[in-house]
Amino acid sequence: MPQLNPHPWFYIMLMAWLTLTLIIQPKLLTFLPINPIQEKPTTSTKTHPWAWPWT
């Protein structure tokens, strides 16, 4: 059964991961986002206990 032979597919997967991690990923990480993330002020919410009918 040829589909059980891992030799060509393992090599293809290994080359794809090496290409991704060594070539493509460093190039993508050098880009700066167009809209940098800005911190929003935190708002605290006031919670009210639930009024259970049987208590």
N, CA, C, O and CB atoms as a CASP TS submission, in Angstrom:
PFRMAT TS
TARGET T0000
AUTHOR 0000-0000-0000
METHOD Language model
MODEL 1
PARENT N/A
ATOM      1  N   MET     1       0.853  -1.176   0.000  1.00  0.00           N
ATOM      2  CA  MET     1       0.000   0.000   0.000  1.00  0.00           C
ATOM      3  C   MET     1       0.903   1.245   0.000  1.00  0.00           C
ATOM      4  O   MET     1       1.597   1.499   0.984  1.00  0.00           O
ATOM      5  CB  MET     1      -0.973  -0.005   1.238  1.00  0.00           C
ATOM      6  N   PRO     2       0.899   1.996  -1.059  1.00  0.00           N
ATOM      7  CA  PRO     2       1.830   3.128  -1.150  1.00  0.00           C
ATOM      8  C   PRO     2       1.503   4.266  -0.195  1.00  0.00           C
ATOM      9  O   PRO     2       2.402   5.022   0.173  1.00  0.00           O
ATOM     10  CB  PRO     2       1.846   3.657  -2.553  1.00  0.00           C
ATOM     11  N   GLN     3       0.246   4.418   0.220  1.00  0.00           N
ATOM     12  CA  GLN     3      -0.082   5.527   1.108  1.00  0.00           C
ATOM     13  C   GLN     3       0.501   5.331   2.506  1.00  0.00           C
ATOM     14  O   GLN     3       0.549   6.288   3.278  1.00  0.00           O
ATOM     15  CB  GLN     3      -1.587   5.693   1.196  1.00  0.00           C
ATOM     16  N   LEU     4       0.938   4.144   2.849  1.00  0.00           N
ATOM     17  CA  LEU     4       1.531   3.896   4.150  1.00  0.00           C
ATOM     18  C   LEU     4       3.030   4.136   4.163  1.00  0.00           C
ATOM     19  O   LEU     4       3.661   4.042   5.216  1.00  0.00           O
ATOM     20  CB  LEU     4       1.241   2.494   4.582  1.00  0.00           C
ATOM     21  N   ASN     5       3.607   4.443   3.016  1.00  0.00           N
ATOM     22  CA  ASN     5       5.032   4.721   2.949  1.00  0.00           C
ATOM     23  C   ASN     5       5.259   6.170   3.379  1.00  0.00           C
ATOM     24  O   ASN     5       4.882   7.080   2.641  1.00  0.00           O
ATOM     25  CB  ASN     5       5.593   4.462   1.513  1.00  0.00           C
ATOM     26  N   PRO     6       5.860   6.418   4.546  1.00  0.00           N
ATOM     27  CA  PRO     6       5.997   7.794   5.036  1.00  0.00           C
ATOM     28  C   PRO     6       7.155   8.557   4.431  1.00  0.00           C
ATOM     29  O   PRO     6       7.288   9.758   4.665  1.00  0.00           O
ATOM     30  CB  PRO     6       6.153   7.784   6.510  1.00  0.00           C
ATOM     31  N   HIS     7       7.993   7.893   3.662  1.00  0.00           N
ATOM     32  CA  HIS     7       9.210   8.555   3.201  1.00  0.00           C
ATOM     33  C   HIS     7       8.964   9.837   2.401  1.00  0.00           C
ATOM     34  O   HIS     7       9.486  10.876   2.805  1.00  0.00           O
ATOM     35  CB  HIS     7       9.998   7.605   2.367  1.00  0.00           C
ATOM     36  N   PRO     8       8.217   9.842   1.309  1.00  0.00           N
ATOM     37  CA  PRO     8       8.099  11.115   0.570  1.00  0.00           C
ATOM     38  C   PRO     8       7.272  12.156   1.312  1.00  0.00           C
ATOM     39  O   PRO     8       7.565  13.348   1.217  1.00  0.00           O
ATOM     40  CB  PRO     8       7.480  10.868  -0.793  1.00  0.00           C
ATOM     41  N   TRP     9       6.246  11.737   2.048  1.00  0.00           N
ATOM     42  CA  TRP     9       5.366  12.696   2.700  1.00  0.00           C
ATOM     43  C   TRP     9       6.021  13.307   3.932  1.00  0.00           C
ATOM     44  O   TRP     9       5.785  14.474   4.244  1.00  0.00           O
ATOM     45  CB  TRP     9       4.057  12.031   3.084  1.00  0.00           C
ATOM     46  N   PHE    10       6.830  12.537   4.625  1.00  0.00           N
ATOM     47  CA  PHE    10       7.546  13.079   5.770  1.00  0.00           C
ATOM     48  C   PHE    10       8.563  14.125   5.312  1.00  0.00           C
ATOM     49  O   PHE    10       8.725  15.157   5.963  1.00  0.00           O
ATOM     50  CB  PHE    10       8.246  11.951   6.552  1.00  0.00           C
ATOM     51  N   TYR    11       9.232  13.868   4.219  1.00  0.00           N
ATOM     52  CA  TYR    11      10.197  14.822   3.677  1.00  0.00           C
ATOM     53  C   TYR    11       9.494  16.107   3.239  1.00  0.00           C
ATOM     54  O   TYR    11      10.002  17.200   3.489  1.00  0.00           O
ATOM     55  CB  TYR    11      10.963  14.201   2.492  1.00  0.00           C
ATOM     56  N   ILE    12       8.354  15.994   2.602  1.00  0.00           N
ATOM     57  CA  ILE    12       7.595  17.173   2.172  1.00  0.00           C
ATOM     58  C   ILE    12       7.129  17.970   3.384  1.00  0.00           C
ATOM     59  O   ILE    12       7.225  19.197   3.388  1.00  0.00           O
ATOM     60  CB  ILE    12       6.383  16.758   1.306  1.00  0.00           C
ATOM     61  N   MET    13       6.622  17.287   4.420  1.00  0.00           N
ATOM     62  CA  MET    13       6.170  17.981   5.624  1.00  0.00           C
ATOM     63  C   MET    13       7.347  18.659   6.326  1.00  0.00           C
ATOM     64  O   MET    13       7.218  19.790   6.795  1.00  0.00           O
ATOM     65  CB  MET    13       5.468  16.997   6.583  1.00  0.00           C
ATOM     66  N   LEU    14       8.482  17.984   6.402  1.00  0.00           N
ATOM     67  CA  LEU    14       9.648  18.549   7.053  1.00  0.00           C
ATOM     68  C   LEU    14      10.152  19.786   6.312  1.00  0.00           C
ATOM     69  O   LEU    14      10.506  20.779   6.946  1.00  0.00           O
ATOM     70  CB  LEU    14      10.751  17.506   7.150  1.00  0.00           C
ATOM     71  N   MET    15      10.190  19.741   5.004  1.00  0.00           N
ATOM     72  CA  MET    15      10.630  20.892   4.208  1.00  0.00           C
ATOM     73  C   MET    15       9.637  22.055   4.329  1.00  0.00           C
ATOM     74  O   MET    15      10.048  23.215   4.361  1.00  0.00           O
ATOM     75  CB  MET    15      10.796  20.488   2.725  1.00  0.00           C
ATOM     76  N   ALA    16       8.351  21.758   4.396  1.00  0.00           N
ATOM     77  CA  ALA    16       7.352  22.822   4.540  1.00  0.00           C
ATOM     78  C   ALA    16       7.510  23.517   5.889  1.00  0.00           C
ATOM     79  O   ALA    16       7.450  24.745   5.952  1.00  0.00           O
ATOM     80  CB  ALA    16       5.921  22.253   4.394  1.00  0.00           C
ATOM     81  N   TRP    17       7.712  22.758   6.974  1.00  0.00           N
ATOM     82  CA  TRP    17       7.880  23.366   8.287  1.00  0.00           C
ATOM     83  C   TRP    17       9.189  24.140   8.390  1.00  0.00           C
ATOM     84  O   TRP    17       9.225  25.208   8.999  1.00  0.00           O
ATOM     85  CB  TRP    17       7.824  22.301   9.366  1.00  0.00           C
ATOM     86  N   LEU    18      10.235  23.630   7.818  1.00  0.00           N
ATOM     87  CA  LEU    18      11.508  24.357   7.839  1.00  0.00           C
ATOM     88  C   LEU    18      11.411  25.653   7.047  1.00  0.00           C
ATOM     89  O   LEU    18      11.941  26.682   7.465  1.00  0.00           O
ATOM     90  CB  LEU    18      12.635  23.482   7.277  1.00  0.00           C
ATOM     91  N   THR    19      10.734  25.603   5.904  1.00  0.00           N
ATOM     92  CA  THR    19      10.541  26.816   5.117  1.00  0.00           C
ATOM     93  C   THR    19       9.725  27.824   5.895  1.00  0.00           C
ATOM     94  O   THR    19      10.049  29.012   5.904  1.00  0.00           O
ATOM     95  CB  THR    19       9.860  26.498   3.787  1.00  0.00           C
ATOM     96  N   LEU    20       8.684  27.373   6.539  1.00  0.00           N
ATOM     97  CA  LEU    20       7.839  28.276   7.315  1.00  0.00           C
ATOM     98  C   LEU    20       8.603  28.909   8.471  1.00  0.00           C
ATOM     99  O   LEU    20       8.535  30.123   8.666  1.00  0.00           O
ATOM    100  CB  LEU    20       6.625  27.531   7.845  1.00  0.00           C
ATOM    101  N   THR    21       9.331  28.098   9.240  1.00  0.00           N
ATOM    102  CA  THR    21       9.971  28.617  10.442  1.00  0.00           C
ATOM    103  C   THR    21      11.251  29.395  10.161  1.00  0.00           C
ATOM    104  O   THR    21      11.584  30.310  10.914  1.00  0.00           O
ATOM    105  CB  THR    21      10.273  27.490  11.373  1.00  0.00           C
ATOM    106  N   LEU    22      11.968  29.060   9.110  1.00  0.00           N
ATOM    107  CA  LEU    22      13.256  29.714   8.872  1.00  0.00           C
ATOM    108  C   LEU    22      13.181  30.869   7.879  1.00  0.00           C
ATOM    109  O   LEU    22      14.014  31.774   7.934  1.00  0.00           O
ATOM    110  CB  LEU    22      14.245  28.705   8.378  1.00  0.00           C
ATOM    111  N   ILE    23      12.208  30.860   6.979  1.00  0.00           N
ATOM    112  CA  ILE    23      12.166  31.889   5.937  1.00  0.00           C
ATOM    113  C   ILE    23      10.949  32.789   6.075  1.00  0.00           C
ATOM    114  O   ILE    23      11.083  34.012   6.136  1.00  0.00           O
ATOM    115  CB  ILE    23      12.170  31.244   4.564  1.00  0.00           C
ATOM    116  N   ILE    24       9.767  32.197   6.124  1.00  0.00           N
ATOM    117  CA  ILE    24       8.536  32.998   6.077  1.00  0.00           C
ATOM    118  C   ILE    24       8.253  33.663   7.412  1.00  0.00           C
ATOM    119  O   ILE    24       7.903  34.843   7.437  1.00  0.00           O
ATOM    120  CB  ILE    24       7.348  32.127   5.674  1.00  0.00           C
ATOM    121  N   GLN    25       8.390  32.955   8.514  1.00  0.00           N
ATOM    122  CA  GLN    25       8.035  33.511   9.820  1.00  0.00           C
ATOM    123  C   GLN    25       8.874  34.733  10.198  1.00  0.00           C
ATOM    124  O   GLN    25       8.290  35.715  10.655  1.00  0.00           O
ATOM    125  CB  GLN    25       8.187  32.449  10.883  1.00  0.00           C
ATOM    126  N   PRO    26      10.206  34.744  10.040  1.00  0.00           N
ATOM    127  CA  PRO    26      10.957  35.966  10.378  1.00  0.00           C
ATOM    128  C   PRO    26      10.566  37.159   9.520  1.00  0.00           C
ATOM    129  O   PRO    26      10.587  38.293   9.999  1.00  0.00           O
ATOM    130  CB  PRO    26      12.440  35.716  10.234  1.00  0.00           C
ATOM    131  N   LYS    27      10.211  36.927   8.265  1.00  0.00           N
ATOM    132  CA  LYS    27       9.785  38.031   7.405  1.00  0.00           C
ATOM    133  C   LYS    27       8.449  38.590   7.866  1.00  0.00           C
ATOM    134  O   LYS    27       8.238  39.802   7.828  1.00  0.00           O
ATOM    135  CB  LYS    27       9.689  37.572   5.945  1.00  0.00           C
ATOM    136  N   LEU    28       7.544  37.720   8.302  1.00  0.00           N
ATOM    137  CA  LEU    28       6.244  38.187   8.772  1.00  0.00           C
ATOM    138  C   LEU    28       6.347  38.922  10.098  1.00  0.00           C
ATOM    139  O   LEU    28       5.583  39.853  10.351  1.00  0.00           O
ATOM    140  CB  LEU    28       5.291  37.022   8.908  1.00  0.00           C
ATOM    141  N   LEU    29       7.277  38.515  10.940  1.00  0.00           N
ATOM    142  CA  LEU    29       7.397  39.134  12.255  1.00  0.00           C
ATOM    143  C   LEU    29       8.033  40.520  12.193  1.00  0.00           C
ATOM    144  O   LEU    29       7.953  41.270  13.165  1.00  0.00           O
ATOM    145  CB  LEU    29       8.207  38.246  13.168  1.00  0.00           C
ATOM    146  N   THR    30       8.657  40.874  11.079  1.00  0.00           N
ATOM    147  CA  THR    30       9.260  42.194  10.974  1.00  0.00           C
ATOM    148  C   THR    30       8.243  43.275  10.652  1.00  0.00           C
ATOM    149  O   THR    30       8.524  44.458  10.843  1.00  0.00           O
ATOM    150  CB  THR    30      10.332  42.185   9.926  1.00  0.00           C
ATOM    151  N   PHE    31       7.073  42.896  10.171  1.00  0.00           N
ATOM    152  CA  PHE    31       6.056  43.886   9.844  1.00  0.00           C
ATOM    153  C   PHE    31       5.474  44.494  11.112  1.00  0.00           C
ATOM    154  O   PHE    31       5.251  43.795  12.101  1.00  0.00           O
ATOM    155  CB  PHE    31       4.945  43.257   8.997  1.00  0.00           C
ATOM    156  N   LEU    32       5.235  45.773  11.076  1.00  0.00           N
ATOM    157  CA  LEU    32       4.580  46.459  12.181  1.00  0.00           C
ATOM    158  C   LEU    32       3.101  46.602  11.863  1.00  0.00           C
ATOM    159  O   LEU    32       2.738  46.826  10.708  1.00  0.00           O
ATOM    160  CB  LEU    32       5.226  47.845  12.446  1.00  0.00           C
ATOM    161  N   PRO    33       2.254  46.477  12.854  1.00  0.00           N
ATOM    162  CA  PRO    33       0.821  46.644  12.575  1.00  0.00           C
ATOM    163  C   PRO    33       0.506  48.085  12.187  1.00  0.00           C
ATOM    164  O   PRO    33       1.123  49.020  12.698  1.00  0.00           O
ATOM    165  CB  PRO    33      -0.020  46.232  13.800  1.00  0.00           C
ATOM    166  N   ILE    34      -0.446  48.258  11.292  1.00  0.00           N
ATOM    167  CA  ILE    34      -0.830  49.592  10.835  1.00  0.00           C
ATOM    168  C   ILE    34      -1.502  50.358  11.966  1.00  0.00           C
ATOM    169  O   ILE    34      -1.198  51.529  12.194  1.00  0.00           O
ATOM    170  CB  ILE    34      -1.767  49.505   9.613  1.00  0.00           C
ATOM    171  N   ASN    35      -2.402  49.707  12.664  1.00  0.00           N
ATOM    172  CA  ASN    35      -3.105  50.322  13.784  1.00  0.00           C
ATOM    173  C   ASN    35      -2.623  49.657  15.071  1.00  0.00           C
ATOM    174  O   ASN    35      -3.086  48.567  15.409  1.00  0.00           O
ATOM    175  CB  ASN    35      -4.660  50.188  13.625  1.00  0.00           C
ATOM    176  N   PRO    36      -1.699  50.295  15.796  1.00  0.00           N
ATOM    177  CA  PRO    36      -1.234  49.667  17.032  1.00  0.00           C
ATOM    178  C   PRO    36      -2.346  49.600  18.070  1.00  0.00           C
ATOM    179  O   PRO    36      -3.263  50.421  18.084  1.00  0.00           O
ATOM    180  CB  PRO    36      -0.038  50.428  17.598  1.00  0.00           C
ATOM    181  N   ILE    37      -2.240  48.625  18.915  1.00  0.00           N
ATOM    182  CA  ILE    37      -3.257  48.404  19.947  1.00  0.00           C
ATOM    183  C   ILE    37      -3.150  49.503  20.996  1.00  0.00           C
ATOM    184  O   ILE    37      -2.067  49.774  21.515  1.00  0.00           O
ATOM    185  CB  ILE    37      -3.097  46.998  20.603  1.00  0.00           C
ATOM    186  N   GLN    38      -4.264  50.123  21.301  1.00  0.00           N
ATOM    187  CA  GLN    38      -4.304  51.153  22.319  1.00  0.00           C
ATOM    188  C   GLN    38      -5.068  50.617  23.523  1.00  0.00           C
ATOM    189  O   GLN    38      -6.085  49.936  23.390  1.00  0.00           O
ATOM    190  CB  GLN    38      -4.953  52.454  21.775  1.00  0.00           C
ATOM    191  N   GLU    39      -4.552  50.942  24.684  1.00  0.00           N
ATOM    192  CA  GLU    39      -5.215  50.456  25.898  1.00  0.00           C
ATOM    193  C   GLU    39      -6.458  51.289  26.174  1.00  0.00           C
ATOM    194  O   GLU    39      -6.416  52.519  26.147  1.00  0.00           O
ATOM    195  CB  GLU    39      -4.251  50.502  27.113  1.00  0.00           C
ATOM    196  N   LYS    40      -7.547  50.613  26.435  1.00  0.00           N
ATOM    197  CA  LYS    40      -8.795  51.286  26.769  1.00  0.00           C
ATOM    198  C   LYS    40      -8.901  51.397  28.282  1.00  0.00           C
ATOM    199  O   LYS    40      -8.413  50.528  29.005  1.00  0.00           O
ATOM    200  CB  LYS    40     -10.019  50.528  26.180  1.00  0.00           C
ATOM    201  N   PRO    41      -9.526  52.444  28.757  1.00  0.00           N
ATOM    202  CA  PRO    41      -9.677  52.547  30.215  1.00  0.00           C
ATOM    203  C   PRO    41     -10.606  51.443  30.726  1.00  0.00           C
ATOM    204  O   PRO    41     -11.619  51.119  30.107  1.00  0.00           O
ATOM    205  CB  PRO    41     -10.228  53.947  30.615  1.00  0.00           C
ATOM    206  N   THR    42     -10.234  50.889  31.854  1.00  0.00           N
ATOM    207  CA  THR    42     -11.051  49.814  32.416  1.00  0.00           C
ATOM    208  C   THR    42     -12.210  50.413  33.194  1.00  0.00           C
ATOM    209  O   THR    42     -12.037  51.357  33.965  1.00  0.00           O
ATOM    210  CB  THR    42     -10.205  48.888  33.327  1.00  0.00           C
ATOM    211  N   THR    43     -13.366  49.865  32.988  1.00  0.00           N
ATOM    212  CA  THR    43     -14.548  50.319  33.716  1.00  0.00           C
ATOM    213  C   THR    43     -14.998  49.191  34.627  1.00  0.00           C
ATOM    214  O   THR    43     -15.072  48.032  34.220  1.00  0.00           O
ATOM    215  CB  THR    43     -15.695  50.750  32.741  1.00  0.00           C
ATOM    216  N   SER    44     -15.292  49.545  35.847  1.00  0.00           N
ATOM    217  CA  SER    44     -15.759  48.528  36.779  1.00  0.00           C
ATOM    218  C   SER    44     -17.280  48.469  36.729  1.00  0.00           C
ATOM    219  O   SER    44     -17.961  49.494  36.680  1.00  0.00           O
ATOM    220  CB  SER    44     -15.263  48.821  38.221  1.00  0.00           C
ATOM    221  N   THR    45     -17.780  47.269  36.741  1.00  0.00           N
ATOM    222  CA  THR    45     -19.225  47.081  36.709  1.00  0.00           C
ATOM    223  C   THR    45     -19.709  46.747  38.107  1.00  0.00           C
ATOM    224  O   THR    45     -19.074  45.989  38.840  1.00  0.00           O
ATOM    225  CB  THR    45     -19.624  45.967  35.706  1.00  0.00           C
ATOM    226  N   LYS    46     -20.826  47.317  38.456  1.00  0.00           N
ATOM    227  CA  LYS    46     -21.402  47.049  39.763  1.00  0.00           C
ATOM    228  C   LYS    46     -22.393  45.897  39.627  1.00  0.00           C
ATOM    229  O   LYS    46     -23.326  45.949  38.826  1.00  0.00           O
ATOM    230  CB  LYS    46     -22.092  48.320  40.347  1.00  0.00           C
ATOM    231  N   THR    47     -22.174  44.878  40.410  1.00  0.00           N
ATOM    232  CA  THR    47     -23.045  43.708  40.341  1.00  0.00           C
ATOM    233  C   THR    47     -24.042  43.742  41.490  1.00  0.00           C
ATOM    234  O   THR    47     -23.744  44.221  42.584  1.00  0.00           O
ATOM    235  CB  THR    47     -22.219  42.400  40.379  1.00  0.00           C
ATOM    236  N   HIS    48     -25.219  43.229  41.218  1.00  0.00           N
ATOM    237  CA  HIS    48     -26.277  43.149  42.217  1.00  0.00           C
ATOM    238  C   HIS    48     -26.605  41.681  42.442  1.00  0.00           C
ATOM    239  O   HIS    48     -26.681  40.915  41.482  1.00  0.00           O
ATOM    240  CB  HIS    48     -27.546  43.949  41.773  1.00  0.00           C
ATOM    241  N   PRO    49     -26.799  41.279  43.679  1.00  0.00           N
ATOM    242  CA  PRO    49     -27.146  39.877  43.917  1.00  0.00           C
ATOM    243  C   PRO    49     -28.536  39.563  43.365  1.00  0.00           C
ATOM    244  O   PRO    49     -29.422  40.418  43.334  1.00  0.00           O
ATOM    245  CB  PRO    49     -27.086  39.555  45.423  1.00  0.00           C
ATOM    246  N   TRP    50     -28.696  38.352  42.945  1.00  0.00           N
ATOM    247  CA  TRP    50     -29.964  37.912  42.388  1.00  0.00           C
ATOM    248  C   TRP    50     -30.973  37.708  43.509  1.00  0.00           C
ATOM    249  O   TRP    50     -30.658  37.095  44.529  1.00  0.00           O
ATOM    250  CB  TRP    50     -29.786  36.617  41.573  1.00  0.00           C
ATOM    251  N   ALA    51     -32.177  38.216  43.324  1.00  0.00           N
ATOM    252  CA  ALA    51     -33.235  38.060  44.331  1.00  0.00           C
ATOM    253  C   ALA    51     -33.993  36.765  44.034  1.00  0.00           C
ATOM    254  O   ALA    51     -34.896  36.732  43.198  1.00  0.00           O
ATOM    255  CB  ALA    51     -34.212  39.299  44.335  1.00  0.00           C
ATOM    256  N   TRP    52     -33.602  35.699  44.741  1.00  0.00           N
ATOM    257  CA  TRP    52     -34.277  34.441  44.528  1.00  0.00           C
ATOM    258  C   TRP    52     -35.643  34.458  45.199  1.00  0.00           C
ATOM    259  O   TRP    52     -35.761  34.964  46.315  1.00  0.00           O
ATOM    260  CB  TRP    52     -33.433  33.285  45.053  1.00  0.00           C
ATOM    261  N   PRO    53     -36.680  33.922  44.558  1.00  0.00           N
ATOM    262  CA  PRO    53     -38.029  34.000  45.127  1.00  0.00           C
ATOM    263  C   PRO    53     -38.218  33.151  46.379  1.00  0.00           C
ATOM    264  O   PRO    53     -39.131  33.427  47.157  1.00  0.00           O
ATOM    265  CB  PRO    53     -39.032  33.583  44.098  1.00  0.00           C
ATOM    266  N   TRP    54     -37.392  32.128  46.605  1.00  0.00           N
ATOM    267  CA  TRP    54     -37.601  31.259  47.755  1.00  0.00           C
ATOM    268  C   TRP    54     -36.734  31.639  48.951  1.00  0.00           C
ATOM    269  O   TRP    54     -36.729  30.919  49.950  1.00  0.00           O
ATOM    270  CB  TRP    54     -37.328  29.833  47.370  1.00  0.00           C
ATOM    271  N   THR    55     -36.000  32.752  48.877  1.00  0.00           N
ATOM    272  CA  THR    55     -35.183  33.127  50.031  1.00  0.00           C
ATOM    273  C   THR    55     -35.791  34.313  50.746  1.00  0.00           C
ATOM    274  O   THR    55     -35.244  34.777  51.747  1.00  0.00           O
ATOM    275  CB  THR    55     -33.749  33.449  49.603  1.00  0.00           C
TER
END
